[in-house]
Amino acid sequence: YPSGNLAIIVIREEKWLTCIVQEDKQSNVKIQAVFKSNGRSTCYYPNGAVWINMSIQGGQYLDQAGSRVRRWTWPNSVMSSGPHVPLSPIFISLNRHVGVRILGQDKITVSFLAMGQQAKFSVGTKVQVSNITRLPPPTWLGEDELLLLAFRVRILRLFDRLRGCLNFPSNEQWDKIKPPAYLVTQTLKILQLCTTSDISDELRSSVRAIVNA
């Protein structure tokens, strides 16, 4: 960002890519979107609620209260039941510099615009299958990325508790105060990734211990 804060992170894990969009803040930074080349992607509202959620079958658009506004299926997806619902083009602004355009499964673009210059990231994918057994195997964040995300949340929670102690030194119950909502949301996201990722039980337990400490 023009502020110097990191806006977009692209992680390569063998032949798969993960694109992460962060908000324009120096501290207490929230994740605003995650796009994976395996077809799984999610965009979040500023309050942490899910905005858009996509898979290799299709996607859904939610309001800030969590109610579904619309849903769609990709033309080449395999659904167990229900009709195919076509996608209507979607254009959203994650913040004043980053926008997302969704025109199709392989036509998803993250645009970054600042100081008269623009960068575009193609984050769509194309999955063509004839039956559910031929779906490609899922891919997830690697072990190092999961540990880094876990330690990041742990450090942010420690800073939050330190601020509480400094601001209210006479409050004997400061250590019982719950963390802010954005940290709770990020903790839940990491625990969900930990549950669905193909990692060892030992690493899964370590990540959970780090974020729950």
C-alpha positions in Angstrom: 0.0 0.0 0.0 1.1 3.6 -0.3 1.4 3.6 3.5 4.1 0.9 3.2 1.9 -1.8 4.7 1.9 -5.2 3.0 -1.2 -5.6 0.8 -0.9 -8.9 -1.0 1.0 -12.1 -0.3 1.4 -15.0 -2.8 2.6 -18.3 -1.5 3.8 -21.1 -3.8 3.5 -24.7 -2.5 4.9 -26.9 -5.3 2.5 -26.3 -8.3 -0.2 -24.6 -6.2 -0.6 -21.0 -5.3 -2.3 -19.1 -2.5 -3.0 -15.4 -2.7 -3.8 -13.5 0.6 -5.1 -10.0 0.7 -4.5 -8.0 3.9 -6.1 -4.7 5.1 -4.1 -1.5 5.1 -3.0 -1.4 8.7 0.3 -1.5 10.5 -0.9 -3.6 13.4 -3.8 -5.9 14.2 -4.0 -6.7 10.5 -7.0 -8.7 9.3 -7.1 -11.0 6.3 -9.6 -9.7 3.8 -9.4 -12.5 1.2 -7.7 -15.9 0.5 -7.7 -17.3 -3.1 -6.3 -20.8 -3.7 -5.5 -22.3 -7.1 -7.4 -25.5 -6.0 -10.6 -23.5 -6.4 -11.3 -22.7 -2.8 -11.5 -19.0 -2.0 -13.0 -16.7 0.5 -13.5 -12.9 0.8 -14.3 -11.3 4.2 -16.2 -8.1 5.2 -14.2 -5.6 7.4 -15.9 -7.0 10.5 -14.6 -10.5 9.7 -17.8 -12.0 8.4 -17.6 -14.1 5.2 -18.6 -12.1 2.1 -17.9 -14.6 -0.7 -17.1 -18.2 -0.4 -16.2 -20.4 -3.5 -15.3 -24.0 -4.1 -14.8 -26.2 -7.2 -18.5 -26.7 -7.3 -19.6 -23.0 -7.2 -20.0 -20.2 -4.7 -22.2 -18.0 -2.6 -22.5 -14.3 -1.8 -23.5 -13.4 1.8 -24.5 -10.2 3.6 -22.8 -9.0 6.8 -25.4 -10.8 8.9 -24.5 -14.2 7.3 -27.6 -14.5 5.2 -27.1 -15.8 1.6 -27.8 -13.2 -1.0 -27.2 -15.4 -4.0 -25.4 -18.6 -5.0 -24.2 -20.1 -8.2 -22.6 -23.3 -9.7 -19.8 -23.5 -12.2 -20.8 -24.9 -15.6 -18.4 -27.8 -15.4 -19.0 -28.7 -11.7 -20.5 -31.9 -10.5 -23.3 -31.4 -8.0 -24.9 -34.3 -6.1 -28.3 -32.7 -6.5 -30.0 -29.5 -7.5 -30.0 -27.4 -10.6 -27.1 -25.5 -12.0 -27.4 -21.8 -11.2 -25.4 -19.5 -13.5 -23.1 -16.8 -12.1 -23.9 -13.1 -12.4 -20.7 -11.0 -12.6 -19.5 -9.8 -9.2 -17.4 -6.7 -8.5 -16.5 -5.9 -4.9 -14.0 -3.5 -3.3 -12.2 -5.1 -0.3 -10.8 -1.6 0.5 -10.0 1.6 -1.4 -7.0 0.0 -3.2 -8.0 -3.7 -3.7 -10.9 -4.9 -5.8 -12.1 -8.4 -6.8 -13.8 -9.2 -10.1 -15.5 -12.6 -10.6 -16.7 -13.4 -14.1 -16.2 -17.2 -14.2 -14.3 -20.0 -12.5 -11.2 -19.2 -14.4 -11.9 -15.5 -14.7 -11.3 -14.2 -11.1 -9.0 -11.2 -10.8 -7.6 -9.3 -7.8 -6.8 -5.7 -8.8 -4.5 -3.4 -6.9 -4.6 0.3 -7.7 -2.5 3.0 -6.0 -0.8 6.3 -7.1 -1.9 5.9 -10.7 -0.5 2.4 -11.1 -2.3 -0.9 -11.3 -1.4 -4.6 -10.7 -3.7 -7.5 -11.5 -3.5 -11.0 -10.2 -5.4 -13.8 -11.9 -6.6 -16.1 -9.2 -9.2 -18.2 -11.0 -8.9 -21.9 -11.9 -10.6 -24.3 -14.3 -11.8 -27.7 -13.1 -13.4 -30.1 -15.7 -14.7 -33.4 -14.4 -17.2 -36.0 -15.6 -17.8 -37.5 -12.1 -17.1 -36.8 -8.5 -14.4 -39.4 -8.2 -12.2 -37.5 -10.6 -12.1 -34.3 -8.6 -8.4 -33.2 -8.0 -7.0 -33.8 -4.6 -7.3 -30.8 -2.2 -4.3 -28.7 -1.3 -3.8 -26.6 1.7 -1.3 -24.2 3.3 2.0 -25.9 4.1 3.3 -26.7 7.5 5.5 -23.6 7.7 2.7 -21.3 6.7 0.3 -22.7 9.3 2.9 -22.3 12.0 3.7 -18.7 10.9 0.0 -17.8 11.0 -0.4 -19.4 14.4 2.5 -17.6 15.9 1.3 -14.3 14.3 -2.1 -14.6 16.1 -0.3 -15.6 19.3 1.9 -12.5 19.2 -1.1 -10.2 18.4 -2.9 -11.6 21.4 0.1 -11.1 23.6 0.3 -7.5 22.5 -3.4 -7.0 23.1 -3.0 -8.3 26.7 0.0 -6.1 27.2 -2.0 -3.1 26.1 -4.7 -4.0 28.5 -2.3 -4.3 31.4 -0.7 -0.9 30.6 -4.0 0.9 30.1 -5.6 -0.6 33.2 -2.8 -1.5 35.6 -5.1 -1.5 38.6 -7.6 -4.0 37.1 -6.9 -7.4 38.7 -9.1 -9.1 36.2 -7.3 -7.8 33.0 -6.0 -11.3 32.2 -9.6 -12.6 32.1 -10.8 -10.1 29.4 -11.6 -11.7 26.1 -9.5 -10.8 23.1 -11.0 -8.5 20.4 -13.4 -10.0 17.8 -10.9 -9.8 14.9 -8.4 -12.0 16.9 -11.1 -14.5 17.7 -12.1 -14.6 14.0 -8.5 -15.2 12.9 -8.0 -17.9 15.6 -11.1 -19.7 14.3 -9.8 -19.5 10.7 -6.5 -21.0 11.7 -8.2 -23.8 13.7 -10.4 -24.6 10.6 -7.3 -24.7 8.3 -5.6 -26.9 10.9 -8.6 -29.3 10.8 -8.9 -29.6 7.0 -5.2 -29.5 6.1 -3.2 -32.7 5.4 -0.7 -32.4 8.3 0.5 -34.6 11.0 -1.4 -35.0 14.3 1.7 -33.7 16.1 1.8 -30.5 14.1 -2.0 -30.1 14.3 -1.7 -30.3 18.1 1.2 -27.8 18.1 -0.8 -25.2 16.1 -3.8 -25.6 18.3 -1.7 -25.2 21.4 0.0 -22.0 20.0 -3.3 -20.2 19.2 -5.1 -21.4 22.3 -2.4 -20.5 24.8 
